[in-house]
Amino acid sequence: MNNSPAKWPSRTLWRWFQLPFAVRVFALYFVFVGMSGYFMLSLVVEEVKPGVRQSTEEVLFDTAQVLANLVAPAFAKETPEPLSAELQQLLASYGQHQTEATIWGISKGSTPHRIYLTDRKGIVVYDSTGTAVGKDYSRWNDVYLTLRGQYGARSSKANPEDENSSVMHVAAAIRQHDEILGVLTIAKPNQMMQPFIDRTQAYLTVRGLALMALGLAIGALLAWRLQRGLNRLELYAEQLSSGERVDAPKFRVFFEFGKLAAALDRMRHTLAGRAYAEQYVQTLTHELKSPLTAIQAAAELLQQQLPDADRQRFAGNILQQSSRLHQIIERLLQLSALEQQQHLRAPSQVSLPQICQQALNARAGRIDQQLWQLQFDAQPLSIEGDAILLEQALGHMLDNALDFAPKAAIVALKVHKVSNSIVISLCNQGPQIPDYALPRLTERFYSLARPGKSGKSTGLGLNFVDEVMKLHHGKLSIENTELSGEPAVLVSLELPIR
């Protein structure tokens, strides 16, 4: 047997949960509001017709009571007298009078009421239409119940084949003291009330549908806002997992989402702190091992009898390695403080030409020693950021160029606008970077040997620059190029204009 029917519900359920959250929420809301609105609207509209007829019946009953009191004197004798001509004219004109009125927007013309009177035996003694005089109405509910002291009313079709020909009959007892002498009945076609019923039903239907549409629109808006909040939380979580520095999103309506984002941020701080400490212990141990070993070896040799030249050389090694340890510690402290920042603490407008000039002035002595042919071209551009961090990043870039660029090299420092970004580029002639090293230059403690030097740098400078760019939502890029026909290295800082 094919078992596919058994799998159908599970497949349908799976497809349902694959729909976006907002679609699922709105679908459920739509079903709930739609069904509730439909049943409530149907109930209200259906209640209009009996409600209007009940109100009309009450008015007819009050009118019948007044008219019954008016004709009571004619029934006071043992043998009822015929109604006077004036009274008959009054009843006839009431039943057939013409009017021209507009009631709640509906034009009202003639009012075809029918009035008939029966004696205490139920025999019709007067009929405003003149069609039923002498007939026995004692079995009709309006007359039958009223003669027995009860409330008498009925609704009968004038034409048995026409559903819309029903006529409402409301009776009142003709009394002398407590004795019932006869019955007065007023009849009014139900069709006369239909325009009011139709108008009220149409009014309620239109307003009800509009209210349902408004409710669905509000539901769609809430579903969209919920989905948007979830999307922002999802993006934030992905950014945290990828190591990006982003602020926790703010929520003005769904503040619970804001609490969740804050909890995610605290969790990231906790986990990042543990991972950060573990990573730092490992890398620091590895990096400190080499200079400490060199210092220990030189110190052990200095304890022996050595020529002055060797003694000076080993002492110099100790100073050199101690200096390197000091630089590593200083850079690590600086980098550690930077990596703990998730956003700029006090951003301000920073003039990029100005911080470039300050970084150049701080290294003017070394630049003159290298006999650089410096080409400085800076457009008057500024950006919102941290001036100290940006100047330190430029300083690390210049230090790298001073370490690698040969004497009398051409070095070009440029600040210019590209599309929606500002780019600070430093291009220096010199040996190009090996292809295997290009993707690793921003790794912590990774460095290349300096030309003419036996040791390496701390390997923290470009890592610091990369962290500064992340804080400014920018990007650091390093590539090999040519400058004036000679091999060169281009380092660029791309800062978005926000």
CORLINVEN-V484610 format. One line per field, one symbol per residue. phi: phi as a letter, one per 30 degrees, with the letter a starting at -180 (. if undefined). psi: psi as a letter, one per 20 degrees, with the letter a starting at -180 (. if undefined). burial: 1 if it has 16 or more other ideal C-beta (glycine too) atoms within 10 Angstrom, else 0. Layout:
phi: ???
psi: ???
burial: ???
This chain:
phi: .dcdeddedddddddddddeedddddddddddddddddddddddddddddddddddddddddddddddddceedcdddcedddddddddddddddbdcbbbcchicdccdbddcbbcbddciddcabdcicbdjdccdcdeddedddcicdcaabbddbeccdccdbccbcbdccbhccdclbcbccbddddcdedddddddddddddddddddddddddddddddddddddddddddddddidcbdddcbdcdddddddddddddddedddddddddddddddeddddddddddddddddddcdbdedddddddddddddddddddddddddddddddddcaddbdbdcddedddddddddcdddddddhdcdccbbddcbbdacdddddddddddddddddcdddiddbccbbbcbhcbccccbcbdldddeedcedcdcddicacddeibdccddicdddddddddddchcbcbbadabbhiceabccbcccddb
psi: qpjhhhigghgghghgiiqqghggghgggggggggggggggggghhigghgghggghgghggghgghghhihhhjhrgopqqqqhgghhghghghjqpqoqooljpppdqnmqppqpqaiijppipphijijpiqojiiqhggghghjjrppqroqphohiohjjqppppqqpoqodjpohappppppphhhihhhggggggghgghghghgggghggghgggghgggghghgggghhhghijqoqqpqqphfmihhhhgghghggggggghgghgggghgghggghigghhggggghghhiiroqqhghghghhhgggghggggggggghggghghghipirpgmqrppoghghghghghikhghghhikqnpooooqmqrqpaohgghhgghghghgghhhhprqkqppppporpockqppopoppqaprpqhhhgijhjqpjprqpppjqhrrahkighhgghhggghjkappqpqqaqokjqqrppppoopqo.
burial: 000000000000000000000100110011001000100010001001100110011001101110110011011000010010001001110010000000000000000111111111011111110001000011011111111000011100000000000111111111100000111111111101100110011000000100010011001001100110110110010001000011011010010011011001100100000000000000000010001001100100000000000000010011011001100100110010011001010000011110111011001000100101000001001010111011111111110111111000111111100000011111111100100000001101101100000000111111111111111111010100001000011111111000
